[in-house]
Amino acid sequence: MLPQQTQHILCAAMIQRPLQPTGIPMRHDVRLLPVLVVLCIAACADSEVDGGPPGPPRPVPTPLVQIDGSSTVYPVTEAVAEEFQARRGGRVRVTVGVSGTGGGFKKFCRGETQISNASRPILEQEIQACAAAGVRYIELPVAFDALTVVVNPQNTWIDSISIEELATMWRPEAQGTVSKWSDVNPSWPGHPLRLFGPGADSGTFDYFTEATVGKAKSSRGDFTASEDDNVLVTGIANDANALGFFGLAYYSENRDRLRALAIRNGSGPAVAPSLQSVADGSYTPLSRPIFIYANADAVNRRPELREFVEFYLTHAQDLIREVGYVPLPDEAYQLALARLSRGDTGSVFEGHSEVGVRVEELLQRTPK
């Protein structure tokens, strides 16, 4: 190949004065001019590639794991994500968003995320949406949570509440008819009853209504709703007549601003929400498992995603305690790791929640 400078000189000369082979009239040179220009430009470009200094290497993009969904599961997954990224020295980036369990499943079934946080099992319509989009998933319980019913510290008339009283407050028929505390229990004062709770896209809302009213999403609509549990905390903390509910971790972080109520279920004693009452099974029916759902095909295709899920299940116990949730028994995590290793897809819940079921029993079932 000619030196780069020589090629440039020849190209310039050919463009300025096209070569005229012997015996060819000049008019043909004009027709050849565009061809010569193109060839010269290509030759000059090639010479710069071959002979010029090498450019800087293109940066390799950092692998990204995208997670969204439940605000209840968020503190657990965020803690795991921070620890995982710290141990990997920034070689993998993990983002964790909050849009509620239902909102998270919408993104997950559209393929926008690889993991969905869920505070209740995947529902039938979500199963169908994922199937229509070709998204297969692995269902993995990761911890226990206690739905915690809270009031303002200025509330002096109630320390415990029954499931029946919660149903009286929250059932659809209560809208417009149950507006004072005394409408629920005549021994309570006639102060206004102001309710706060997660929105309709929340798995916590689904589970609470099923456990109290008897049907998921069956609720009055005239309450202050938010997918952000911190908004609920602030609302209840600023209203002496308020009552609301959310996950145990958010109460634990704000116990100086709120007061948790013990729960009476049937003729049993009132049981306060705590790590111990959830672990020993006495806090029923408001204790429940919480989940992550992993995209099965992405787990098989992306080593960093599989590594993250394995890290989650292996280190969950210590990290879950740090954020105020109850870890599963060791056996449950081993069964979950085995499910991940086998790639068992589907759900053991068949499209609906089950109140009061044990996680170890669920993990022994075959997903469908």
Steps between C-alpha positions, in 0.01 A plus 500: 500500500628852417594728787208705632645835383558365145141373479367842601713672231384259228137539601523876485670491159242263350213714619656823372616353162349164411731259325444467122604163365628506140231477234203589724327831422486753780120487530520155658723637779211710624285191536774326696554790737236405760635145511854626552388731778326217685798268458739765624291581804478130586873454450581799718261381768655152493844650530396688813358183654804292412768755566351733764540464873253261670203666670410441864325168571125518527382463862319176581154583641443402864248215528168627636244312711162679503251439783164660577181431693391485863583779745486238776769285340704804397703534826605134480598505133670839532714370788595191299574713191729735693696213655525316168629807315751576776640148487521510120688829501256671266537239226121447504239773549166422665207745495196453726181695432160516670167490318304256718472126449246538220694776328817295527340198336382719210859604432630147558254341257593761238864399535607836644646345816675173581374468859167602652456564873162373620324509836245245378502220242455571130132519404321324216481806274872562554577137420310541173679827418841340550399196295378720213836679497701178524639587844568196717574556868640328808305570820725540806378585853766701684363607841202532734327830561236614748231734377499757779191701595602834650343807657619841608667507846231745617240225461421401861194279452638195321790259556375204299254439220322190374489370145123554511544865595749550218248345261233739626731793425623392159226303322340673197171552686681715759540785253256773599374311806805441722652844545563517877691277738177437691342358183742207536480454877252695717753515784732708283456879470306670223813647344534498120655180366765574240655204323834465321620206293691385193348554157323247281825394326646393835532135596472610863155643421400173332614284791352726769156510338501123449607434860248742654204546263535157341563604140807660343450861385155514663515831684342837553648765275488808722839465666836666442694264273865504400753254359762684708486369857685807624205713388271280710732527800499880478122519460428284805767672710332836432138395572385396850192325353684297236543126454697325229707197410826404326797268543676448833828657385339840445347492848833395651670800339231737632401356837570840662226654282242218493343237723435143384181319599488140616271279289220281637403212273183322605500405868879498526707752696617829355844457338730792421698501175864410560778288356428239767122482448549468125768232540295288742183531290288669768449822305219382274352564256709809421840330464590394148791402275646754258659411166725578211416374150796449266478488119602139430640557152701802614642298791620234255638756256665747734756372753491820707124464552530140617786604727286775654203270569729236652661771714153616609393155618836418658541824699134582560484397865751752635392786275128443561547526876679832452195658335248363749348201324490135600726263305369169375627177655829370359316217327284747309803678350656169402178397329486837323861462378414152371199643317725763341761240403239278334334796332154410632264755347145596593319564828385265775208732585300445181425870458379598848627565853471257788458650846687322781688246287851388600787575263669162545180334382482725195857427397425128495224554246563480127460835319238513226 
